[in-house]
Amino acid sequence: MSRFTKQEKLNTWVGQCLVILVVILVSINATAQSTNSKKQKVGLVLSGGGAKGLAHIGALKVIEEAGVEIDYIGGTSMGAIVGALYAAGYSASELDSIFRATDFVNLIQDNLPRNAKTFYEKEDSERYALTLPFDNFKVSVPTAFSGGQNIYNELVRLLYHVKDVEDFSKLPIPFVCIATDIESGEEVVLNSGYLPQAIMASGTLPSLFEPSSIDGRVLIDGGVVNNYPIDKVKDMGADVIIGIDVQHGLSSRDALLSATEILLQINNYRTVRDMVEKSKKTDIYIKPKIEGFTVIEFDKTGEIIERGEIAAKEKMNELEQLAGSSISRKVPVNIIGVNDTITINRLIINGNNQHTRGYVKGKLRFNLAEPITFKKLQQGISNLTATGNFTTNRYKLVSNGLGEDLILRLNETPNTSFIRLGAHYDDLYKSAAIINFTKRNLMLRDDVISFDLILGDNVRYNFQYYVDKGTYWSFGLNSRFNAFSQDISFDLIQQNFEVPLGTNLNTLNIDVSDFTNQLYIQTVLQEEFAFTLGAEFKYLKYSTRTIQPFAGETSTPSPTTSNERTFFENGSFLSVYGNLKLDTYDDRYFPTKGLFFEGDMHYYILSSDYNQNFKDFSVSKARMGMALPISNKLSINIETEGGFKLGTSGVTTFDFVLGGYGTDLINNFTPFLGYDFLSLPGNSYVKAYGRMDYEFIKKNHLLFAANYANVQDDLFRTGEWFTSPDFSGYGVGYGWESFIGPVQVLYSWSPERQNSNFFFSIGYWF
């Protein structure tokens, strides 16, 4: 009986232990479930604010340091850009590095590298100070300061690793951003699509960037309707809101110094009122002190980021309490560099109603199904932008299994007519103002017609018609009239033309008129090499009022007089020509890097033979050079050139004449420091040139230049071209990149002569 009682007691004790164990396990499990159920979802709201939005990065660094794990992100404008990059997997430290290394001023201005432009476009961009759309005989102003193409290119590169994520809730951190429908004023919630396109639309600040287009809607900055999308983040499922507010209150009149600031002030009337309630809904409200910065001060990135850090550290206790024991899941992404390769094996073009596929493909400059660097892709997009034929070039990269689809959605410029203006002064052409009318797509797709009327001391014109076929043969027609007057040495006239006997002068004033027409075809390789073949008709007049002929004093034909004017040349010439040109200089006037080569040959086959001495002949010339940066501010430019005449014709009109300073001299007139314009003649020459350029302040240059030359008749036949130079010249000057073009003052001298020269040039040469 007692044994049974003991066994029963043992069983009862074991049962009690099992019950206690079960209770403990259930309690632990319930506690864990209770803890998980209480784990709150954290939402992050990032306001818009232009450059002030860089403070988001500093605040994010502190939020990460506190150990807070973000579950949802919503942003507007700059908040959308920073938020999207963070949602895509970038850490705050990576964003700090990216934005500090980015030249936002250059990106916003859409400054395109010179090598993105065709030879025709390079000339256009370096001739006019102002371009205005012209439609139905009405001059208008551009819709925005920038198209935002450079910024979009960078966003595509930085978000390449999530290019196939169309549902933004599938990003590493679910994301949403806000834009505004410019037609209806409605709020547009962007939570799907192509991420770079969405955040670009959200950040399209009015007057600064051109509006974006998504799904048929024209969108601008979301800050117009909702600059702090806290409700959208709550709708995503956030329990706790961390808000970073970089908006500022209403500004005083002294701070309203730009159209952008004024537009923001108008918008802030509503947002300031809205933020009273929205800030109350924010659990951890971070407000950086950035009132002293403007929305476009991207050159102060470091300072603004630090302000964000300071403001977030003031909330460190709250952030740490929110974080608890959670560990941040942020894993740095593999940032694709500009030299990383991708393979585009299919090109899809939409919106090219006025431009052929061949034209677009030719501008991209890369072959399909071949690996290219990301830099090469960006270069191709820049080439399209540089044409001026498209307001924006929004594109997508989408994986197709074997490589990428490049989907181009082109938005052709609605205005195809433009008025362009410029002004210039130099010592040869004197003062001049240029008025240009340009019309695209006049008769054919991909064509452009341009007419310059130049008014001033010497009336001139320049007409161009060009059909750009990209990688195929293009063709064009040029017509121009040039005229100038210059005092030159009488010895030069005696060497080249018959003059009346008994004339005894040191100098005389000569008037030069040049009427030239060209018809040509051209093919371009990579927009850097251009090969041209053409025919040219030229009518030349060289005349003076300084001397009068005395009939019968010479047995050879002598100049004739008309209205008291003596003509040394008054005839026409027909020639065929070929030209090969390479130009990768980063600037026409102050190159710091790049290569240059131009070779030209004209074969003159017919003439009206005014001086009765014509036989067919040819003139060939070549110029090559390179520019090298020595340091951030110092560069050198070295060039060499030469030319010669072949044939026994007595025509001297096309001989080389050295002297003067400039970049747009006609025929075979060649600049040469130390000598005045049209000083050193000969039917052949060689020349070496070097210049040091010190940019002591941005866009301000100190210049030191030297050149050396041999020039005379038959220089290459006699071997004199290989001897020490007979002529030399040096120059010291100052250059300024002004809004109307380069301003240059140069003092030059030569040890071979007693006189020195000052050369002045203001504005682009034309």
C-alpha positions, 0 to 999 in steps of 0.5 A: 500500500505504501509502495503504491502511494510513493509511486503515485506521489512520484507520478504526481511530481513529474506531472507537476514539473511537466505542467510548469515547463509547458507554462514556461514555454507558453509564457516565453512564446507569448512574450515573444509574440507580444514583443513582435506584435508591438514592434512598430513600423518606422516611416521616414518623410523627407521634404523638398527644399532644393539644395537644402535637401542635402541636409537629409543625408546628414540626418540619415547618418545619425538615424543609422548611427542610432540603429533605427531601421526604416520600413517606408520612405516618402519624399518630395522633390529633393527629398524624393531623390535622396529618399529613392537612393536610400530606398534603393540600398545606398547607405547614408555614408555612401550618399554623403560621398556621392553628393560631395563628389558631384558638381551640381552646379555643372549638372543643373546648368546642363553644361554639355562637353564640347565633344558632344556636339557636331562640328556644325553645333560647335560653331553655333554654340561658340558664335551667339551670346543669346538664343530665343525661341521664335514662333509665328513672328513672336519671340519667347523665352525658354520654359526653364533654365535647364532641361535636367538632362545631366541630372537624369543621366546620373540618376539612371546610373546610380539606380541601375541596380534597381532598373527592373523594379517597377513596383516601388514597394518591392525596393529594399525599402518601400518608397513613394514620391509626389509630383504635381499635374501642371494642367490640373494642379492635382497631386500625383502619387508616384509609387510605380514606373521607372524610378529615375523618371519618377523622382525626376518628375517630383524634383522638377522645380518650376523655372529651373527645370523643364516639366516632365511627362509620365503616362501622358501627364505633364508633371512638375515639382510635388512641393507645389501640392504636398511638400511633406507627404506624411499621410502617404507614408502612414497609408503605407503602414507606418506606425511611427514617423520620423520627419526631416523638414528642410523647408523654410518659412516665408522670406523677406524681400531681401532674400527674394533675389531670383525667379526660383526663390519668388516661386517658392515664396508663393508656394510657401504661403500654403506649405507653411500653414500645412506644416503646423498640423503635419509637424504635430503628426510627426513623432520625431521631427527633425528641423535642420537650421538652414535658413541661411542657405538658398535652394540652389546653393549646391556648392555648399553641400558639406555645410548643409549636410553637417546642419542635418547631422547637428539637428538629428543628434538633438533627437538622438535619445528619441531615436535610440529608444525607437531603435531598441535592440534592432540592427540596421539591415542596410547593406551597401550596394555595388555602385556602378561607375562611369567606366563599368560596362553594359551591353545594349542589344536593342534600341527602341525609339519613340517620339521621333516624328521629325527625325529619322532613326538613322539620325538618332542612332548616329548621334548615340555613337555606339554599336548595338550588342557590343559592351560599352561603358556607362560613360559612353552611354551618357555621352551618346545621350548628351550628343542628342541633347546637344543638337537642340532638337529635343527638350528632354531625352528621358530613357529607360534601361530594361533587362531583356535576358541577353543584355539591355533594352534602351528605350528612348522617349524623345520629346522633340522641341516644339519650337523649330525657329530661333533668333540668336544674337551676339556682339563682337569687336576685334582689330580687323573687323572692328565692331559688329553685332550679329542677328541670326535666324535659324529654322529646323526641319524646313524642307527635309527631316534632319535639316537646318537653315541658318542666316547671319546678318552682321552689322557694324563697321563691315557689313557681312552675312553667312548662310548655311543649309545642312542636312544631318544624316548622322553616320550616313553622308550628310550634305550642305550649302554655304554662302558668305560675304566677308569684308574688311579694310586694313593698312598694310605694307606697300612692299607686300602689295609689290610682291603680289600684284602689279602696281603703277610705276613711280608709286612711293608709299610705306603703307596703303589701305586695302579693302578686301571683299570675299563672296564664297559659295560651297556645296559639299557632302560630309561624313562624320566618325564618332562626331570627332572626325569629319571628312568633307568633299565639295565644290567652291565658287569664290569671287574676290576683290582686293582694292584701294583708294590710296593709289591711282594707276598711270595707264601705259607705263607698264607693258604687263596688265595693270590694275584698273580704276573705277570710281577712283578705286584701284583693283588688284584682284577683281575676279572669280575662282572655281575649285574642288576641295577636300577637308579632314578635321578632328576636334576634341578641344574642350574649349575653342578659345581656352582649351585645357585638354584635347586634340586638334587636326585639320587638313585642307586641299583646294584645287583651283580649276577655273577663273575669270582670270582678271590679271591674265595669269591663271593656270590651274593650281592647288593650295594645301594646308594643315594644322595640328595641336594638343592641349594638356592640363599641367595642374587644376589651373595651369594648362598648355596648348601646343600647335604646329601648322603649314601650307604650300602652293603647287603649280606654276600659276602666277595667281598670288591671291591665295598665298598665305599671309601671316600676322594679327590675332584671332580665330576666324580669319578667312582664306589663307590669312593666318594669325601670328603674334608680334606682327600686325594683320597681313604682314608676312606673305608667301606661297608656303609657310611653317609655323609653331605656336605655344601658349600657357594658360593660368586660370587664376580665378574661375573664367579668368585667364593669364596667358603667355604665348609664343610663335615662330615661323618661316614664310616665303615662296617655294619654302618646301622646294628650297628646303628653307622650311627646315632652317631656324625660324626667320620670324618670331613673336611673343604675347602676354595677355588676359582672357575672361569668359564673359556671357557674350563670349571671350574677352581677350587683351594681348600685348605682343612684340617681336625681336625682329621689329621695333613696334609692338602691338595690342590686340583686343577681342570682345565676344565670340568671333564670327 
